[in-house]
């Protein structure tokens, strides 16, 4: 907030030729703030698609990310406590780690396992061998890498319908969406995904197709180069 006030006071936005947002959601927020739409381009971030590949699934689905309040892990644990099947692997660390473990014990969510922080090849393998990936955020996500990396690994995604996530996860096509903060709706989505391997594998395949269309390195660089050419020449492509 303070940096935004400083920018407005110093009139920095008026000195900038073009703003680039990773998602249309963020673009909409800039427009709400009064930014000139002619100076905003949406260019999604990219994932190293060649570095990810799907593997035959094992008996778990996973959350990958920070263990903090805005990520909605407490909602996910409550959803898990209401299910009679499914094993959740929580990958990551953060300030809520101990309280989330305590909540899982309190609710008897015995099929929730905390794997701690993982990175590199080990993390890619965890995603690649999962049944699907879940992202239960209760606060805005922009264009989360977790979704890109899941799609790159041919894995479907169950996620909150909030922020930029619905631009990535097409409900019923490459994943399932649930209202943010709604443990019952999230449990229903998890139950549906767990109940049909064929469906989740087909959704994963479609997720990979979307990653190849929208989240590849070359497409990203091409769009950035186009914007730089337009700014330097003063001509729109």
C-alpha positions as CSV (number, residue, x, y, z in Angstrom):
1,X,0.0,0.0,0.0
2,X,2.8,2.4,0.9
3,X,4.7,1.7,-2.3
4,X,1.5,2.3,-4.3
5,X,0.9,5.6,-2.5
6,X,4.5,6.7,-3.3
7,X,4.1,5.7,-6.9
8,X,0.9,7.8,-7.2
9,X,2.5,10.8,-5.4
10,X,5.5,10.7,-7.7
11,X,3.3,10.0,-10.7
12,X,5.5,7.1,-11.7
13,X,2.7,5.3,-13.7
14,X,2.5,8.2,-16.1
15,X,6.2,7.7,-16.9
16,X,5.8,4.0,-17.8
17,X,5.1,3.1,-21.4
18,X,3.6,-0.3,-20.8
19,X,2.5,-2.5,-17.9
20,X,2.6,-6.3,-18.2
21,X,0.4,-8.5,-16.0
22,X,0.5,-12.3,-15.8
23,X,-3.3,-12.6,-15.6
24,X,-6.4,-10.8,-16.7
25,X,-7.4,-10.8,-13.1
26,X,-4.5,-8.5,-12.2
27,X,-5.2,-6.4,-15.3
28,X,-8.8,-5.9,-14.1
29,X,-7.5,-4.7,-10.8
30,X,-5.3,-2.1,-12.5
31,X,-8.2,-1.0,-14.5
32,X,-10.3,-0.6,-11.4
33,X,-7.4,1.6,-10.0
34,X,-7.7,3.9,-13.0
35,X,-4.8,2.7,-15.1
36,X,-5.0,3.3,-18.9
37,X,-6.1,0.1,-20.6
38,X,-4.1,1.0,-23.7
39,X,-0.9,0.6,-21.6
40,X,-1.6,-2.8,-20.1
41,X,-0.8,-6.1,-21.7
42,X,-1.5,-9.5,-20.2
43,X,1.3,-12.0,-20.8
44,X,1.2,-15.2,-18.7
45,X,4.3,-16.4,-17.0
46,X,5.8,-19.7,-18.2
47,X,6.9,-23.0,-16.9
48,X,9.8,-25.1,-18.1
49,X,7.5,-27.6,-19.9
50,X,10.4,-29.9,-20.9
51,X,11.3,-30.3,-17.2
52,X,8.0,-31.8,-16.3
53,X,6.3,-35.0,-17.3
54,X,3.5,-37.1,-16.0
55,X,4.2,-40.5,-14.4
56,X,1.9,-43.3,-13.4
57,X,0.0,-42.1,-10.4
58,X,0.5,-43.4,-6.9
59,X,-2.0,-43.4,-4.0
60,X,-2.0,-39.7,-3.1
61,X,-2.9,-36.2,-4.3
62,X,-0.9,-33.2,-3.2
63,X,-0.8,-29.6,-2.1
64,X,2.4,-27.8,-3.0
65,X,3.1,-24.3,-1.5
66,X,3.5,-22.2,1.5
67,X,1.7,-23.2,4.7
68,X,0.1,-19.9,5.6
69,X,-3.4,-18.6,6.4
70,X,-4.2,-17.2,3.0
71,X,-3.6,-20.6,1.3
72,X,-6.6,-22.2,2.9
73,X,-5.0,-25.4,4.2
74,X,-7.3,-25.4,7.2
75,X,-10.2,-25.6,4.8
76,X,-8.5,-28.5,2.9
77,X,-7.9,-30.4,6.2
78,X,-11.6,-29.9,7.2
79,X,-12.6,-31.2,3.8
80,X,-10.3,-34.2,4.2
81,X,-11.8,-35.0,7.6
82,X,-15.2,-35.5,6.0
83,X,-13.9,-37.9,3.3
84,X,-13.7,-41.7,3.8
85,X,-11.0,-42.1,1.1
86,X,-8.0,-40.3,-0.3
87,X,-4.5,-39.6,0.9
88,X,-3.3,-35.9,0.9
89,X,0.4,-35.1,0.8
90,X,1.1,-31.5,2.0
91,X,4.4,-30.3,0.5
92,X,5.8,-27.1,1.9
93,X,6.5,-25.2,5.0
94,X,5.4,-21.9,6.6
95,X,4.1,-20.2,9.8
96,X,1.0,-22.3,10.0
97,X,2.7,-25.7,9.8
98,X,2.3,-26.7,13.5
99,X,-1.2,-25.4,13.8
100,X,-2.3,-27.3,10.7
101,X,-0.8,-30.5,12.0
102,X,-2.7,-29.9,15.3
103,X,-5.9,-29.3,13.4
104,X,-5.5,-32.6,11.4
105,X,-5.0,-34.5,14.7
106,X,-8.0,-32.7,16.3
107,X,-10.3,-33.6,13.4
108,X,-9.0,-37.1,13.0
109,X,-7.8,-36.4,9.5
110,X,-5.4,-39.3,9.6
111,X,-4.8,-39.4,5.8
112,X,-3.2,-36.0,5.8
113,X,0.6,-36.3,5.7
114,X,3.0,-33.4,6.0
115,X,6.1,-33.8,3.8
116,X,7.9,-30.6,4.6
117,X,9.8,-28.5,2.1
118,X,10.9,-30.2,-1.1
119,X,12.5,-28.8,-4.3
120,X,14.0,-29.6,-7.6
121,X,13.8,-33.1,-9.1
122,X,12.2,-34.5,-5.9
123,X,9.4,-32.0,-6.0
124,X,8.8,-32.6,-9.7
125,X,8.6,-36.3,-9.0
126,X,6.1,-35.8,-6.2
127,X,3.8,-33.8,-8.6
128,X,4.3,-36.2,-11.5
129,X,3.3,-39.3,-9.4
130,X,0.3,-37.6,-7.7
131,X,-3.3,-38.4,-8.7
132,X,-4.0,-34.6,-9.0
133,X,-3.0,-31.3,-7.3
134,X,-5.2,-29.2,-5.0
135,X,-4.9,-25.4,-4.4
136,X,-7.5,-24.3,-1.8
137,X,-6.6,-20.6,-1.6
138,X,-8.9,-18.3,0.3
139,X,-7.2,-15.2,-0.9
140,X,-6.3,-13.9,-4.4
141,X,-3.8,-15.9,-6.5
142,X,-2.4,-14.2,-9.6
143,X,-1.2,-16.9,-12.0
144,X,0.0,-19.6,-9.6
145,X,3.0,-21.7,-10.7
146,X,1.5,-24.7,-8.8
147,X,-1.2,-24.9,-11.4
148,X,1.2,-24.4,-14.3
149,X,3.5,-27.1,-13.0
150,X,0.6,-29.5,-12.4
151,X,-0.6,-29.0,-15.9
152,X,2.9,-29.4,-17.3
153,X,3.0,-32.8,-15.4
154,X,-0.4,-33.8,-17.0
155,X,-2.2,-33.6,-13.7
156,X,-5.7,-32.2,-13.1
157,X,-6.2,-29.5,-10.5
158,X,-8.8,-28.9,-7.8
159,X,-8.8,-25.3,-6.8
160,X,-10.6,-22.3,-5.4
161,X,-12.7,-20.1,-7.7
162,X,-10.8,-16.9,-6.9
163,X,-8.4,-14.5,-8.4
164,X,-6.6,-15.6,-11.5
165,X,-7.2,-19.3,-10.9
166,X,-10.4,-19.6,-13.0
167,X,-8.4,-18.3,-16.0
168,X,-6.2,-21.4,-15.7
169,X,-8.5,-24.1,-14.4
170,X,-11.5,-24.7,-16.7
171,X,-14.1,-26.3,-14.5
172,X,-14.9,-29.8,-15.6
173,X,-12.3,-29.7,-18.4
174,X,-8.8,-29.7,-16.8
175,X,-9.9,-29.6,-13.2
176,X,-12.6,-28.7,-10.7
177,X,-13.3,-25.4,-9.0
178,X,-15.0,-24.8,-5.6
179,X,-15.9,-21.5,-3.8
180,X,-13.0,-20.3,-1.7
181,X,-13.3,-21.2,2.0
182,X,-16.1,-23.7,1.5
183,X,-15.0,-27.0,3.0
184,X,-18.1,-28.8,1.9
185,X,-17.8,-27.8,-1.7
186,X,-14.1,-28.6,-1.7
187,X,-14.8,-32.1,-0.2
188,X,-17.4,-32.7,-3.0
189,X,-14.8,-31.8,-5.7
190,X,-12.2,-34.0,-4.1
191,X,-14.6,-36.9,-3.8
192,X,-15.5,-36.5,-7.5
193,X,-11.9,-36.4,-8.6
194,X,-10.9,-39.4,-6.4
195,X,-13.8,-41.4,-7.6
196,X,-12.9,-41.7,-11.3
197,X,-9.3,-42.3,-12.4
198,X,-10.3,-42.1,-16.1
199,X,-11.8,-38.6,-15.7
200,X,-8.8,-37.2,-13.8
201,X,-6.4,-38.6,-16.3
202,X,-8.3,-37.1,-19.2
203,X,-8.4,-33.7,-17.3
204,X,-4.6,-34.0,-16.8
205,X,-4.1,-34.6,-20.5
206,X,-6.1,-31.5,-21.2
207,X,-4.2,-29.5,-18.6
208,X,-0.9,-30.4,-20.4
209,X,-2.5,-29.3,-23.7
210,X,-3.4,-25.9,-22.1
211,X,0.2,-25.6,-20.7
212,X,1.6,-26.1,-24.2
213,X,-0.7,-23.5,-25.7
214,X,-0.4,-20.8,-23.1
215,X,2.5,-21.4,-20.6
216,X,5.5,-22.3,-22.7
217,X,8.8,-20.4,-22.7
218,X,8.8,-19.5,-26.4
219,X,5.3,-18.1,-26.4
220,X,6.2,-16.0,-23.3
221,X,9.4,-14.6,-24.9
222,X,7.6,-13.9,-28.2
223,X,5.0,-11.8,-26.5
224,X,7.5,-9.9,-24.5
225,X,9.6,-9.2,-27.6
226,X,6.4,-8.0,-29.4
227,X,5.7,-5.5,-26.6
228,X,9.2,-4.2,-26.6
229,X,9.1,-3.7,-30.4
230,X,5.8,-1.8,-30.0
231,X,7.2,0.4,-27.3
232,X,10.4,1.2,-29.1
233,X,8.8,1.8,-32.5
234,X,5.6,3.4,-31.3
235,X,3.6,1.0,-33.5
236,X,1.1,-1.6,-32.4
237,X,1.5,-5.0,-34.0
